[in-house]
């Protein structure tokens, strides 16, 4: 009798649980809800512009909305902590570049997060700097600037968008390569540096091409060189630093998507495939190229390899520049 009762219970339980288990087995794969894309810089900046340009493309590729969440502050530390503490379910990720993954580890004494803890998902883009000169500067080309700097040590000023930024490192790299002495003048951003350049308060400035393309094309700013290995399609007449007598000179910022630690490999693989699909689009590539940016594609291993290459290089530049961690 007991065995019959047990059998009946088993039948009832399987009848009740069966459909639920079957439904669970048929659960929709990731993603099924909006994905939050955290941007560690204010709205209106280059990173924010890139995120907002790519978000609709990612929505098409993955079939869910992308919500831009700007969390500036702490040289990207605030956004980094927020994402690192999020669930590793693929619904909170960050558009990341040099600051959170590389330079912060050398320029911040007490880093409040672990830059190696992120799950790397996929590469997005690479952007070189342009060396700009004020229209009132006593030189019109890079060789002329180098000659002037050697004849007037410490008198050539160069601006950047902050201590330890790629623009700052580009300037220090040029100083070391050309054996010249220039004075670094950090600004909070392009919106402050460009007016100083236009007004003659600053002689030169390193910045991404996008925000200053119109001023360069109008002749209001002089573009002396680009810091990439090849000329930019957006500025085909502006030579690279390398081709003006300094072979091997290259200084490029890049962006990628990262997430919290321990994201499931299946989600990472699907996200990476979507990123590569978007960044391979001819329309996306052209739109980025027109603003002085190169679209990137690659695997997670490619992302890791880029970090492995860049970390010691940036560390050496920071040491050479004498940048003290704060």
C-alpha positions as a LaTeX table, in Angstrom:
\begin{tabular}{lrrr}
\hline
Residue & $x$ (\AA) & $y$ (\AA) & $z$ (\AA) \\
\hline
Unk1 & 0.00 & 0.00 & 0.00 \\
Unk2 & 2.81 & 2.36 & 0.90 \\
Unk3 & 4.55 & 1.62 & $-2.37$ \\
Unk4 & 1.30 & 2.33 & $-4.29$ \\
Unk5 & 0.90 & 5.63 & $-2.41$ \\
Unk6 & 4.48 & 6.61 & $-3.23$ \\
Unk7 & 3.96 & 5.79 & $-6.87$ \\
Unk8 & 0.80 & 7.89 & $-7.02$ \\
Unk9 & 2.65 & 10.82 & $-5.38$ \\
Unk10 & 5.43 & 10.52 & $-7.91$ \\
Unk11 & 2.90 & 10.60 & $-10.77$ \\
Unk12 & 1.19 & 13.68 & $-9.32$ \\
Unk13 & 4.50 & 15.49 & $-8.78$ \\
Unk14 & 5.71 & 14.76 & $-12.27$ \\
Unk15 & 2.39 & 15.97 & $-13.67$ \\
Unk16 & 2.70 & 19.26 & $-11.77$ \\
Unk17 & 6.44 & 19.82 & $-12.18$ \\
Unk18 & 6.74 & 18.56 & $-15.73$ \\
Unk19 & 5.31 & 21.60 & $-17.51$ \\
Unk20 & 7.28 & 23.98 & $-15.26$ \\
Unk21 & 10.54 & 22.19 & $-15.99$ \\
Unk22 & 9.74 & 22.10 & $-19.67$ \\
Unk23 & 8.98 & 25.82 & $-19.62$ \\
Unk24 & 12.27 & 26.49 & $-17.82$ \\
Unk25 & 14.07 & 24.44 & $-20.42$ \\
Unk26 & 12.48 & 26.56 & $-23.14$ \\
Unk27 & 13.45 & 29.87 & $-21.41$ \\
Unk28 & 14.59 & 32.49 & $-23.88$ \\
Unk29 & 18.36 & 32.86 & $-24.13$ \\
Unk30 & 20.12 & 36.14 & $-23.29$ \\
Unk31 & 19.22 & 38.93 & $-23.84$ \\
Unk32 & 15.58 & 39.35 & $-22.87$ \\
Unk33 & 15.64 & 42.84 & $-21.31$ \\
Unk34 & 17.30 & 46.25 & $-21.87$ \\
Unk35 & 21.08 & 46.44 & $-21.54$ \\
Unk36 & 22.58 & 49.32 & $-19.56$ \\
Unk37 & 25.67 & 50.78 & $-21.24$ \\
Unk38 & 27.58 & 52.81 & $-18.66$ \\
Unk39 & 29.72 & 55.68 & $-20.00$ \\
Unk40 & 32.35 & 56.91 & $-17.51$ \\
Unk41 & 32.33 & 60.45 & $-18.92$ \\
Unk42 & 29.77 & 63.27 & $-19.18$ \\
Unk43 & 27.13 & 63.53 & $-21.88$ \\
Unk44 & 28.35 & 65.39 & $-24.94$ \\
Unk45 & 31.92 & 64.07 & $-24.89$ \\
Unk46 & 33.64 & 61.77 & $-27.37$ \\
Unk47 & 32.93 & 58.57 & $-25.42$ \\
Unk48 & 29.30 & 59.55 & $-24.96$ \\
Unk49 & 28.98 & 60.34 & $-28.67$ \\
Unk50 & 30.42 & 56.96 & $-29.58$ \\
Unk51 & 28.04 & 55.16 & $-27.20$ \\
Unk52 & 24.99 & 56.99 & $-28.57$ \\
Unk53 & 26.04 & 56.35 & $-32.15$ \\
Unk54 & 26.52 & 52.61 & $-31.59$ \\
Unk55 & 23.57 & 51.95 & $-29.24$ \\
Unk56 & 20.94 & 51.75 & $-32.05$ \\
Unk57 & 23.22 & 49.39 & $-33.99$ \\
Unk58 & 23.64 & 47.13 & $-30.96$ \\
Unk59 & 19.85 & 47.17 & $-30.48$ \\
Unk60 & 19.41 & 45.85 & $-34.02$ \\
Unk61 & 22.06 & 43.17 & $-33.52$ \\
Unk62 & 20.79 & 41.90 & $-30.16$ \\
Unk63 & 17.09 & 42.77 & $-30.33$ \\
Unk64 & 16.81 & 44.67 & $-27.03$ \\
Unk65 & 17.11 & 48.37 & $-26.09$ \\
Unk66 & 20.43 & 49.85 & $-24.98$ \\
Unk67 & 20.16 & 52.48 & $-22.24$ \\
Unk68 & 23.05 & 54.97 & $-21.95$ \\
Unk69 & 23.95 & 55.68 & $-18.31$ \\
Unk70 & 26.54 & 58.46 & $-17.87$ \\
Unk71 & 28.50 & 58.12 & $-14.62$ \\
Unk72 & 31.42 & 60.58 & $-14.79$ \\
Unk73 & 33.88 & 61.23 & $-12.00$ \\
Unk74 & 37.06 & 59.92 & $-10.44$ \\
Unk75 & 38.77 & 59.45 & $-13.82$ \\
Unk76 & 36.22 & 56.74 & $-14.63$ \\
Unk77 & 36.48 & 55.15 & $-11.16$ \\
Unk78 & 32.82 & 55.81 & $-10.27$ \\
Unk79 & 31.54 & 54.06 & $-13.38$ \\
Unk80 & 34.05 & 51.24 & $-12.99$ \\
Unk81 & 32.98 & 50.46 & $-9.43$ \\
Unk82 & 29.32 & 50.58 & $-10.43$ \\
Unk83 & 29.77 & 48.04 & $-13.21$ \\
Unk84 & 32.12 & 45.78 & $-11.27$ \\
Unk85 & 29.50 & 45.52 & $-8.52$ \\
Unk86 & 26.66 & 44.74 & $-10.94$ \\
Unk87 & 25.33 & 41.19 & $-11.47$ \\
Unk88 & 27.31 & 39.31 & $-14.14$ \\
Unk89 & 24.21 & 38.70 & $-16.24$ \\
Unk90 & 25.15 & 40.78 & $-19.26$ \\
Unk91 & 22.66 & 43.57 & $-18.56$ \\
Unk92 & 25.18 & 46.09 & $-17.15$ \\
Unk93 & 28.33 & 46.80 & $-19.18$ \\
Unk94 & 30.70 & 49.73 & $-19.66$ \\
Unk95 & 32.25 & 51.52 & $-22.59$ \\
Unk96 & 35.86 & 51.54 & $-21.48$ \\
Unk97 & 39.15 & 52.87 & $-22.74$ \\
Unk98 & 42.56 & 53.95 & $-21.53$ \\
Unk99 & 41.67 & 55.54 & $-18.19$ \\
Unk100 & 39.79 & 52.75 & $-16.37$ \\
Unk101 & 41.77 & 49.85 & $-17.80$ \\
Unk102 & 45.30 & 51.23 & $-18.07$ \\
Unk103 & 46.35 & 54.71 & $-16.95$ \\
Unk104 & 44.47 & 54.82 & $-13.64$ \\
Unk105 & 46.60 & 52.01 & $-12.26$ \\
Unk106 & 49.68 & 54.26 & $-12.66$ \\
Unk107 & 48.22 & 57.69 & $-11.92$ \\
Unk108 & 46.08 & 56.93 & $-8.86$ \\
Unk109 & 47.82 & 56.01 & $-5.63$ \\
Unk110 & 44.85 & 54.25 & $-4.04$ \\
Unk111 & 42.83 & 52.83 & $-6.90$ \\
Unk112 & 39.36 & 52.06 & $-5.60$ \\
Unk113 & 38.74 & 49.16 & $-7.98$ \\
Unk114 & 40.64 & 46.36 & $-9.70$ \\
Unk115 & 41.11 & 47.13 & $-13.42$ \\
Unk116 & 41.95 & 43.48 & $-14.08$ \\
Unk117 & 38.62 & 42.27 & $-12.64$ \\
Unk118 & 36.51 & 43.31 & $-15.63$ \\
Unk119 & 35.22 & 40.73 & $-18.08$ \\
Unk120 & 36.56 & 41.84 & $-21.45$ \\
Unk121 & 33.83 & 41.53 & $-24.08$ \\
Unk122 & 34.87 & 43.23 & $-27.32$ \\
Unk123 & 36.86 & 46.03 & $-28.97$ \\
Unk124 & 35.10 & 49.01 & $-30.55$ \\
Unk125 & 37.35 & 51.72 & $-31.95$ \\
Unk126 & 40.76 & 53.37 & $-32.04$ \\
Unk127 & 41.34 & 57.13 & $-32.15$ \\
Unk128 & 44.70 & 58.86 & $-32.61$ \\
Unk129 & 45.46 & 62.37 & $-31.47$ \\
Unk130 & 46.12 & 65.33 & $-33.72$ \\
Unk131 & 48.86 & 67.79 & $-32.83$ \\
Unk132 & 47.20 & 71.18 & $-33.28$ \\
Unk133 & 48.87 & 74.58 & $-33.36$ \\
Unk134 & 47.49 & 78.02 & $-32.65$ \\
Unk135 & 47.18 & 80.23 & $-35.74$ \\
Unk136 & 49.47 & 82.70 & $-33.94$ \\
Unk137 & 52.20 & 80.12 & $-33.23$ \\
Unk138 & 55.59 & 80.92 & $-34.85$ \\
Unk139 & 55.61 & 77.64 & $-36.80$ \\
Unk140 & 53.37 & 75.98 & $-39.38$ \\
Unk141 & 54.76 & 72.43 & $-39.58$ \\
Unk142 & 56.06 & 69.81 & $-37.15$ \\
Unk143 & 59.71 & 70.19 & $-38.28$ \\
Unk144 & 59.41 & 73.96 & $-37.78$ \\
Unk145 & 57.95 & 73.39 & $-34.32$ \\
Unk146 & 60.79 & 71.03 & $-33.38$ \\
Unk147 & 63.39 & 73.56 & $-34.53$ \\
Unk148 & 61.66 & 76.33 & $-32.59$ \\
Unk149 & 61.43 & 74.19 & $-29.46$ \\
Unk150 & 65.13 & 73.34 & $-29.62$ \\
Unk151 & 66.03 & 77.00 & $-30.02$ \\
Unk152 & 63.64 & 78.03 & $-27.23$ \\
Unk153 & 63.64 & 75.29 & $-24.55$ \\
Unk154 & 60.51 & 75.24 & $-22.41$ \\
Unk155 & 58.76 & 78.00 & $-24.34$ \\
Unk156 & 56.51 & 75.79 & $-26.47$ \\
Unk157 & 53.36 & 74.97 & $-24.52$ \\
Unk158 & 51.20 & 71.95 & $-25.27$ \\
Unk159 & 47.75 & 71.29 & $-23.89$ \\
Unk160 & 45.96 & 68.07 & $-23.05$ \\
Unk161 & 42.65 & 67.00 & $-21.55$ \\
Unk162 & 44.23 & 66.11 & $-18.21$ \\
Unk163 & 47.31 & 64.80 & $-16.42$ \\
Unk164 & 47.92 & 61.17 & $-17.41$ \\
Unk165 & 45.58 & 61.39 & $-20.40$ \\
Unk166 & 46.64 & 59.96 & $-23.74$ \\
Unk167 & 47.10 & 63.53 & $-25.01$ \\
Unk168 & 49.51 & 64.19 & $-22.13$ \\
Unk169 & 51.39 & 60.97 & $-22.85$ \\
Unk170 & 51.52 & 61.83 & $-26.57$ \\
Unk171 & 53.25 & 65.09 & $-25.72$ \\
Unk172 & 55.73 & 63.41 & $-23.41$ \\
Unk173 & 56.40 & 60.79 & $-26.07$ \\
Unk174 & 57.14 & 63.53 & $-28.63$ \\
Unk175 & 59.40 & 65.34 & $-26.15$ \\
Unk176 & 61.45 & 62.17 & $-25.61$ \\
Unk177 & 61.51 & 61.15 & $-29.27$ \\
Unk178 & 62.48 & 64.56 & $-30.66$ \\
Unk179 & 64.66 & 65.47 & $-27.66$ \\
Unk180 & 62.86 & 68.76 & $-27.00$ \\
Unk181 & 61.55 & 70.54 & $-23.91$ \\
Unk182 & 57.88 & 71.62 & $-23.94$ \\
Unk183 & 55.66 & 72.84 & $-21.11$ \\
Unk184 & 52.53 & 70.77 & $-20.41$ \\
Unk185 & 49.31 & 72.71 & $-19.69$ \\
Unk186 & 46.46 & 70.38 & $-18.60$ \\
Unk187 & 42.83 & 71.34 & $-19.18$ \\
Unk188 & 39.60 & 69.70 & $-18.08$ \\
Unk189 & 38.59 & 69.06 & $-21.67$ \\
Unk190 & 38.52 & 70.14 & $-25.29$ \\
Unk191 & 35.95 & 72.84 & $-24.54$ \\
Unk192 & 38.56 & 74.69 & $-22.46$ \\
Unk193 & 41.71 & 73.93 & $-24.43$ \\
Unk194 & 40.49 & 74.89 & $-27.91$ \\
Unk195 & 39.49 & 78.47 & $-26.99$ \\
Unk196 & 42.93 & 78.92 & $-25.38$ \\
Unk197 & 44.50 & 77.63 & $-28.59$ \\
Unk198 & 42.41 & 79.90 & $-30.79$ \\
Unk199 & 43.15 & 82.88 & $-28.56$ \\
Unk200 & 46.90 & 82.30 & $-28.59$ \\
Unk201 & 47.15 & 81.53 & $-24.87$ \\
Unk202 & 48.28 & 78.02 & $-25.80$ \\
Unk203 & 50.73 & 77.23 & $-28.61$ \\
Unk204 & 49.91 & 73.57 & $-29.31$ \\
Unk205 & 47.42 & 70.98 & $-28.17$ \\
Unk206 & 46.95 & 67.22 & $-28.55$ \\
Unk207 & 43.36 & 66.09 & $-29.04$ \\
Unk208 & 41.16 & 63.68 & $-30.97$ \\
Unk209 & 40.34 & 64.82 & $-34.49$ \\
Unk210 & 36.54 & 64.74 & $-34.18$ \\
Unk211 & 35.90 & 67.84 & $-32.05$ \\
Unk212 & 38.27 & 70.04 & $-34.10$ \\
Unk213 & 37.78 & 68.83 & $-37.68$ \\
Unk214 & 35.66 & 71.81 & $-38.71$ \\
Unk215 & 38.18 & 74.29 & $-37.25$ \\
Unk216 & 41.03 & 72.53 & $-39.06$ \\
Unk217 & 39.16 & 72.53 & $-42.37$ \\
Unk218 & 38.25 & 76.19 & $-41.96$ \\
Unk219 & 41.92 & 77.02 & $-41.39$ \\
Unk220 & 41.29 & 78.33 & $-37.88$ \\
Unk221 & 43.63 & 75.73 & $-36.38$ \\
Unk222 & 46.76 & 74.18 & $-37.88$ \\
Unk223 & 47.06 & 70.40 & $-37.82$ \\
Unk224 & 50.79 & 69.64 & $-37.66$ \\
Unk225 & 50.61 & 65.84 & $-37.40$ \\
Unk226 & 48.53 & 62.83 & $-36.43$ \\
Unk227 & 49.81 & 60.29 & $-33.91$ \\
Unk228 & 48.63 & 57.18 & $-35.77$ \\
Unk229 & 50.83 & 54.95 & $-37.95$ \\
Unk230 & 48.81 & 55.93 & $-41.05$ \\
Unk231 & 47.20 & 59.18 & $-42.17$ \\
Unk232 & 43.57 & 59.66 & $-41.25$ \\
Unk233 & 40.99 & 59.46 & $-44.05$ \\
Unk234 & 39.32 & 62.48 & $-42.44$ \\
Unk235 & 42.59 & 64.48 & $-42.71$ \\
Unk236 & 44.40 & 63.01 & $-45.71$ \\
Unk237 & 46.74 & 66.00 & $-46.11$ \\
Unk238 & 48.02 & 65.90 & $-42.53$ \\
Unk239 & 51.16 & 63.76 & $-42.22$ \\
Unk240 & 51.87 & 61.40 & $-39.35$ \\
Unk241 & 54.56 & 62.13 & $-36.78$ \\
Unk242 & 56.35 & 59.00 & $-38.01$ \\
Unk243 & 56.66 & 60.14 & $-41.61$ \\
Unk244 & 58.11 & 63.48 & $-40.50$ \\
Unk245 & 61.30 & 61.97 & $-39.19$ \\
Unk246 & 60.24 & 59.90 & $-36.18$ \\
Unk247 & 59.61 & 56.34 & $-37.40$ \\
Unk248 & 57.63 & 54.10 & $-35.09$ \\
Unk249 & 55.88 & 56.98 & $-33.33$ \\
Unk250 & 52.32 & 55.93 & $-32.55$ \\
Unk251 & 49.93 & 56.99 & $-29.81$ \\
Unk252 & 46.34 & 55.82 & $-30.07$ \\
Unk253 & 43.40 & 55.72 & $-27.69$ \\
Unk254 & 40.90 & 52.90 & $-28.03$ \\
Unk255 & 37.56 & 51.81 & $-26.61$ \\
Unk256 & 35.92 & 48.50 & $-25.85$ \\
Unk257 & 33.02 & 46.97 & $-23.94$ \\
Unk258 & 33.69 & 45.38 & $-20.55$ \\
Unk259 & 31.42 & 43.87 & $-17.91$ \\
Unk260 & 31.38 & 42.63 & $-14.31$ \\
Unk261 & 33.60 & 39.72 & $-13.24$ \\
Unk262 & 32.54 & 36.15 & $-13.96$ \\
Unk263 & 30.16 & 36.77 & $-16.85$ \\
Unk264 & 29.04 & 33.46 & $-18.44$ \\
Unk265 & 31.19 & 32.59 & $-21.48$ \\
Unk266 & 28.09 & 32.02 & $-23.63$ \\
Unk267 & 26.88 & 35.58 & $-23.00$ \\
Unk268 & 30.35 & 37.00 & $-23.65$ \\
Unk269 & 30.59 & 35.06 & $-26.92$ \\
Unk270 & 27.17 & 36.24 & $-28.12$ \\
Unk271 & 27.90 & 39.85 & $-27.14$ \\
Unk272 & 31.30 & 39.73 & $-28.84$ \\
Unk273 & 29.75 & 38.41 & $-32.05$ \\
Unk274 & 27.19 & 41.25 & $-32.02$ \\
Unk275 & 29.93 & 43.84 & $-31.47$ \\
Unk276 & 31.97 & 42.46 & $-34.37$ \\
Unk277 & 28.88 & 42.45 & $-36.57$ \\
Unk278 & 28.22 & 46.13 & $-35.83$ \\
Unk279 & 31.85 & 47.25 & $-36.13$ \\
Unk280 & 32.19 & 45.41 & $-39.47$ \\
Unk281 & 29.29 & 47.36 & $-40.97$ \\
Unk282 & 30.49 & 49.55 & $-43.88$ \\
Unk283 & 28.13 & 52.34 & $-42.77$ \\
Unk284 & 29.48 & 52.31 & $-39.20$ \\
Unk285 & 33.09 & 52.14 & $-40.38$ \\
Unk286 & 32.59 & 55.09 & $-42.73$ \\
Unk287 & 30.83 & 57.19 & $-40.11$ \\
Unk288 & 33.67 & 56.61 & $-37.67$ \\
Unk289 & 36.37 & 57.19 & $-40.30$ \\
Unk290 & 34.76 & 60.52 & $-41.22$ \\
Unk291 & 35.29 & 61.65 & $-37.63$ \\
Unk292 & 38.90 & 60.46 & $-37.40$ \\
Unk293 & 38.22 & 57.12 & $-35.70$ \\
Unk294 & 38.93 & 53.54 & $-36.85$ \\
Unk295 & 36.44 & 50.74 & $-36.18$ \\
Unk296 & 37.96 & 47.68 & $-34.50$ \\
Unk297 & 36.91 & 44.05 & $-34.43$ \\
Unk298 & 38.35 & 41.05 & $-32.66$ \\
Unk299 & 37.98 & 38.31 & $-30.10$ \\
Unk300 & 38.28 & 38.52 & $-26.33$ \\
Unk301 & 41.80 & 37.17 & $-26.79$ \\
Unk302 & 42.56 & 40.14 & $-29.07$ \\
Unk303 & 41.28 & 42.47 & $-26.35$ \\
Unk304 & 43.54 & 40.77 & $-23.79$ \\
Unk305 & 46.53 & 40.97 & $-26.15$ \\
Unk306 & 46.00 & 44.71 & $-26.64$ \\
Unk307 & 45.98 & 45.24 & $-22.87$ \\
Unk308 & 49.09 & 43.12 & $-22.44$ \\
Unk309 & 50.88 & 45.26 & $-25.03$ \\
Unk310 & 49.65 & 48.65 & $-23.79$ \\
Unk311 & 50.06 & 48.33 & $-20.01$ \\
Unk312 & 53.90 & 48.21 & $-19.89$ \\
Unk313 & 54.17 & 50.81 & $-22.68$ \\
Unk314 & 51.97 & 53.29 & $-20.82$ \\
Unk315 & 53.75 & 52.57 & $-17.54$ \\
Unk316 & 57.06 & 53.47 & $-19.18$ \\
Unk317 & 55.60 & 56.71 & $-20.59$ \\
Unk318 & 54.18 & 57.69 & $-17.19$ \\
Unk319 & 57.56 & 57.11 & $-15.55$ \\
Unk320 & 59.39 & 59.02 & $-18.29$ \\
Unk321 & 56.99 & 61.94 & $-17.88$ \\
Unk322 & 57.52 & 61.95 & $-14.12$ \\
Unk323 & 53.77 & 61.76 & $-13.50$ \\
Unk324 & 53.21 & 61.17 & $-9.80$ \\
Unk325 & 50.28 & 59.06 & $-8.65$ \\
Unk326 & 47.74 & 61.14 & $-6.74$ \\
\hline
\end{tabular}
